[in-house]
Amino acid sequence: MSAHGRHDTVNRLYPAPHEDIQLEGLYLDHLLHKRGQADQPYVYSNFITSLDGRIAVEEQGRTTHTVPAAITNSRDWRLYQELAGQADILITSGRFYRQSRVGEAQDILPVGDQPEFADIRSWRIEQGLQAQPDIAIISGSLDIPLNTLQRYRGRRLIVVTGEAADDGKAQTLLDQGLEVVRAGAGRRVDGRLMVERLAATGYRSIYAIAGPGVFSTLLKARAVDRLYLTFACTLLGGHVFDTLTRGEPLVPALGMRLGSLYHDMHAPAGAGQLFAMFESGN
Ligand SMILES: NC(=O)c1ccc[n+]([C@@H]2O[C@H](COP(=O)([O-])OP(=O)(O)OC[C@H]3O[C@@H](n4cnc5c(N)ncnc54)[C@H](OP(=O)(O)O)[C@@H]3O)[C@@H](O)[C@H]2O)c1
């Protein structure tokens, strides 16, 4: 507990000076929706990782990897929602909807409809944003269970895929009222082309909330402006896990500069966490 007997602050470590800052509103203040321009949308992503670099692990009784309970917590989740509050569009992957089909998705897509996020939903309206961010779904397989999209029908749903993706599956998605954008040769999406297409559609702030496959696609295209990374001060070990990126090495390696760093001593219990923000050196 803090001196006031409450857990409503985190301690800013960078930039100086050290100061206790309210957790609620911490990332809303970044006004990311104002950073993008017509031909250059602002692209950002967010992960929570253990100290040993795990963002998801294999868990008994589950068919897909999960973000373990040892690192998830409501304080980090609040910031994840605040970042979504500033987005014109979310980038998700086919994986999320397949996880939803088997009841293994972490939560519904943000901004959450829970009462504790009502202020974020109102804030969007005050800022002149739509009530909810639209949704892009990156998929090469086009294996997207349609029933899992039902609750997002109020938003524009754009499937982004490659030129060679299955025409029949694409037509089924079109018949169901989704949009299909081809951005890349073969079945894979090219990150640069995707961002260009989304910019041409009018999106200025793009929040990638998918996993390492999508993040690697964006990194390969050098399209990421900002990475929000929460380090839960916990070591998980284990044999099978995901980390932030995968695939071909990034050559040259992508430098990212620390933009801000906060220490939160209140979660996860007995560990605490660091809320870091990095900006692309590009
Ligand atoms: N700790 C955290 O902060 C955090 C954040 C996000 C995710 N996670 C976890 O990380 C785990 C692993 O996620 P994931 O590996 O499934 O990553 P992902 O990036 O969410 O999904 C990978 C899928 O995205 C599609 N995809 C990605 N790049 C593509 C491209 N260039 N072209 C076409 N399709 C592309 C493919 O879908 P198709 O197979 O449909 O072609 C691919 O199977 C999940 O269990 C998730 O819960 C953790």
The ligand as an ORCA input file, in Angstrom:
! r2SCAN-3c Opt
* xyz 0 1
  N       1.904    -11.629    -23.556
  C       1.411    -10.859    -24.503
  O       1.435     -9.629    -24.392
  C       0.813    -11.459    -25.755
  C       0.364    -10.612    -26.764
  C      -0.174    -11.194    -27.914
  C      -0.259    -12.564    -28.035
  N       0.188    -13.341    -27.021
  C       0.123    -14.809    -27.131
  O       1.119    -15.239    -28.017
  C       0.752    -16.542    -28.470
  C       1.258    -16.757    -29.835
  O       0.641    -15.921    -30.781
  P       0.744    -16.338    -32.332
  O       2.023    -17.022    -32.577
  O      -0.455    -17.073    -32.723
  O       0.902    -14.941    -33.057
  P      -0.099    -14.049    -33.920
  O       0.772    -13.063    -34.580
  O      -1.228    -13.532    -33.125
  O      -0.792    -15.012    -34.945
  C      -0.119    -15.731    -35.924
  C      -1.102    -15.874    -37.058
  O      -1.260    -14.597    -37.669
  C      -1.364    -14.712    -39.047
  N      -0.217    -14.008    -39.624
  C       0.814    -13.428    -38.958
  N       1.626    -12.824    -39.843
  C       1.092    -13.035    -41.058
  C       1.460    -12.643    -42.383
  N       2.577    -11.929    -42.632
  N       0.670    -13.014    -43.409
  C      -0.451    -13.739    -43.191
  N      -0.859    -14.131    -41.968
  C      -0.086    -13.771    -40.923
  C      -1.334    -16.187    -39.369
  O      -2.704    -16.554    -39.385
  P      -3.285    -17.760    -40.273
  O      -2.791    -18.999    -39.610
  O      -4.758    -17.569    -40.192
  O      -2.729    -17.628    -41.652
  C      -0.636    -16.785    -38.163
  O      -1.011    -18.100    -37.890
  C      -0.765    -16.642    -28.352
  O      -1.074    -17.720    -27.523
  C      -1.173    -15.332    -27.684
  O      -2.098    -15.534    -26.669
  C       0.727    -12.823    -25.898
*
